[in-house]
Amino acid sequence: MYSKFFIFTKKYKKLKSPIFTINYIKRLFVSIKVFLSDKVPNEKDKILSIISFNNKVNYENNIISTGLSPVKNGALYEIWEVENKVINTSFNEINLSANKNFIFGSTIIENDKSYKELGLEIQSKYLDFLHIVRESNMKLIKIWHYIPQLLRKYKNNKTNYSLFCDAREVIYKKYHNNLSYPAATVIGIEGKKLIMYFIAANCETYNALENKRQVSAYDYPQDIFFEKPMFSRAVNFSIEQDQSSKIIISGTASIKGYQSMHTNNIAKQLDESLKNYKIFSDIKNKLNVCRIYVSKEQKSNIKIIEEKLDNYFKKNQYALLYGDICREELLIEIEGISDV
């Protein structure tokens, strides 16, 4: 199955004839579209991925269930739709969906291992992700991670977030020769299964971006995180022959410089998070699809949060979800994808 996948992704490299190029341009498409829906599309031939927000962690029929419960009851899906037909396959327990310009891959890890064993399993999956992307001549844009008991401490006083950062750092130090890391989101969920998924693209342009209001995560002082959170704040990319570029924004919370701001004040933390998000996207005038993660301890403040978000975003532009943030004092986080 894996070899067939590479044959599929590589065969498009040959389609460079003038006739093909002219027809391609005439169609004037945007190569990827992300939107929220309460229903699964009937036609799935051009669906790269469907993200389901509920309290399960699984993969079935090209639907990734993340373990993230929406604040409001009811079905909620994030749909990633592309221009060309998608094939689905798998490799080393990684589920893959791809067309000529994109790969979406996901994997689930049982969190029933020792600290060391789980770290090695994460490293192994990262190596597979990188191998898949590089063999397809694509760029890794972003990786999402939803980790049970994110801040649970082990006997060595490290948390599951520490474990994850340690594992990722080992791989990135070996395989990244610069600081152009992919974007990333890490959120805590309930249960015993860890899910990771990524998107990669056949990029004409690729720019890893940092936030002028924040210290780069990989430069945090060790009294904040002894481990290095190695990711870029956002990645701006475009696809060959596309009419526009996109920006995928990492999860960002109420952090200025490297310090957490507005402890125990959810309204001010949301304002600070939005300031960081708006460094990369004009919320009022650009199409954004965002996820906002909020601690379950903030259930009593949901109305305040929704009122603020409704002032910024249009209907169906954001999903408000319960999830844990990487620092105990942080209550809310935002991430998304935006037109440029």
Secondary structure as UniProt FT lines:
FT   HELIX           2..11
FT   HELIX           12..14
FT   HELIX           18..26
FT   STRAND          32..37
FT   TURN            45..46
FT   STRAND          47..52
FT   STRAND          57..60
FT   TURN            61..62
FT   STRAND          63..66
FT   STRAND          77..82
FT   STRAND          87..91
FT   TURN            92..93
FT   STRAND          94..98
FT   STRAND          102..110
FT   HELIX           115..135
FT   TURN            136..137
FT   STRAND          139..148
FT   TURN            149..151
FT   TURN            155..156
FT   HELIX           160..175
FT   STRAND          183..189
FT   STRAND          193..201
FT   STRAND          203..209
FT   TURN            212..213
FT   HELIX           217..219
FT   TURN            222..224
FT   STRAND          234..239
FT   TURN            240..241
FT   STRAND          245..252
FT   STRAND          255..257
FT   STRAND          259..260
FT   TURN            263..264
FT   HELIX           266..278
FT   TURN            279..280
FT   TURN            283..285
FT   STRAND          288..294
FT   HELIX           296..301
FT   HELIX           302..312
FT   TURN            315..316
FT   STRAND          318..322
FT   TURN            328..329
FT   STRAND          332..339
//
